[in-house]
Amino acid sequence: MIKDGIMLVDKPVGMTSHDVVDFIRRQIKSRRVGHAGILDPAATGLLLILLGKGTKLSSFMVDMPKRYVGRFVFGRATDTYDSDGRIISESDPGNSSKDEFRALTKNFIGEIKQIVPPFSAAKRGGIPSYKLARKGEEITPGHKVVKVSSIEIVDFAWPEVALDISCSAGTYVRSMVHQMGQVLGCGGYLKSLRRMNIGHFSVNAASTLDEIREGGEIAHLIKPLKDTLPSSPAIFIKPQYYRAVLNGRPLMKKYIAVNNYNGEGGVLSMLMGPDDKVLALAKLNMLWKAIDKLGPSEVMGTYVRVIDEGCLRAG
């Protein structure tokens, strides 16, 4: 039986994220597989695959920051904002120096307002935009605010430029090149995209599908759930209270054996059981430094999600 956990996969070009999920399902002979953040078919790079009870953590991982390397081409615009689309305009990109282009990128750092691509999974009236666009329906561009932490030029051969971009979840890199092209007045499209990081996870530690297919036993590629949310402190529960936690009984001070938490209230924390298995996620409702003032039956916080990685409730 495949254990609960997370796998780091290097997605090849041409496959959807769901294609990769289906591939892993066939490899492990289990339907309980998901992912923590979609990657366009034309893109390559890091995809986080969640297995078993790891799928319960998806909603807590999709908002992790991302890092990409994208190759931008100026002088042409497409209806999809990338190389897969229909060319809708062409214009001489002129000459631009590396310093001039670097100055342009500074306008795209910080909180920026992005155009949502018409060919995207964003829904209009409950229907993904790309389905409407493929039918030829006219779509009024929507907008969203995202945060870009940094943009570094890694290759400059005008009118083609490669950028290393660190940004918030939900950022459309192809919208960035499209909007840069609008500012320059010549259009621009995304030639290629590779996702390098999701939070603390790196594509350098990921396995290709060929490696997974040819490797046979894949248990060694599966990371435990305790590694999924490194910013969430671990709070270890006394064995006699494992089932109380799993059954949703009020999280009392007397349940807690050891913790590595000493921050503010409201922080998402992992409640740990035997063998470093995650029992549940919870949010404490007080400053940890106040714990010494609390009685053993004081309620420490609220449960967010029961995980039961060790399947104790089945025993």
Phi, psi and omega in degrees: 000132180287133182283162175290147177162204183223141176241142176260118184241138175266099185289133178278164178292146175095343180260143172280165176298324179292327175301318180293318177301315179298322178299313180294321177302317180292323182294320185259357179057049178213143178274345187275072181223138177213186177225165184244053178131117186289153175228129183303150180305323182285346182269158175238173172114202193291128173230127179269118181257126182256134184242141176057233181286354173297334179297339179288347182263359185307312185293343179267352184250339185295338181269008177295145178296156184237158173226132183230156164242119182238147177252117184259141175235130181250151183110000181204140177237147178236163183287343178259355183072006177225185186286349180278346189272176177277134179292127181248346176197152175222141181204149180296120180285353181065202179247139176220133176276164179299320180294321178296319181289323177300322178297323177296318183298333181297336177286350182248017177253141184102201175281120182232156179261117183255148169281131175279121183302140178298327176265082180211172180277356178301135188266143173237115182062031179084001181245130178305137184302323183296330178291322178291319181295322179293336177277358179086008180286139180284131183242124175285122184302132173269172179228155175213153178260127178231170179239125177252119184279321181201152173224121180239135176278120180254344176203135181227110178219069187314133012267023177247132185223138175252131183236143173258117190236125173252130190205171178284163175299146178089000179285133175264108179293325179291333174290327179298312180293323178299315182286327173298318178298324176295318179297319181285340179081013182236355184081162178196154178216161181271116181279319179203158181213136177226127178272123186263323184216148167231110186056231181273357181276138182240145177295340179296339180259005184273158178253143174282164179295326178296319179296321179291319182293319186271348186277349181071249180296126184247006183303327182289347179271353185266122178272146180290159183296334181295342180270355187283326185236076186295338179277354178266118181295151179265132176238115185271132184262142177295140184307322183291351181247008178305308184292331177297319177295313182296333179269004175077020177293149182311133185283096185266158179303323184293345178289335193272128179262303183220149177215159171240034184248129175210036183252204181284168174287161177085003180280132177295124184234154177261125176268118190259143178247210182292149176056035179059031176274145181275119176281312186196168171252142182213161174240124177283147185253024183202165173294135182295330182295348180272000187298326182295341181272355185265147174280165184299335182262006178293137179280126187272334184177196183237148178282142177254318180200129173277128182255311181056052181302325181276005179053042180290329180291340179278346184275000000 
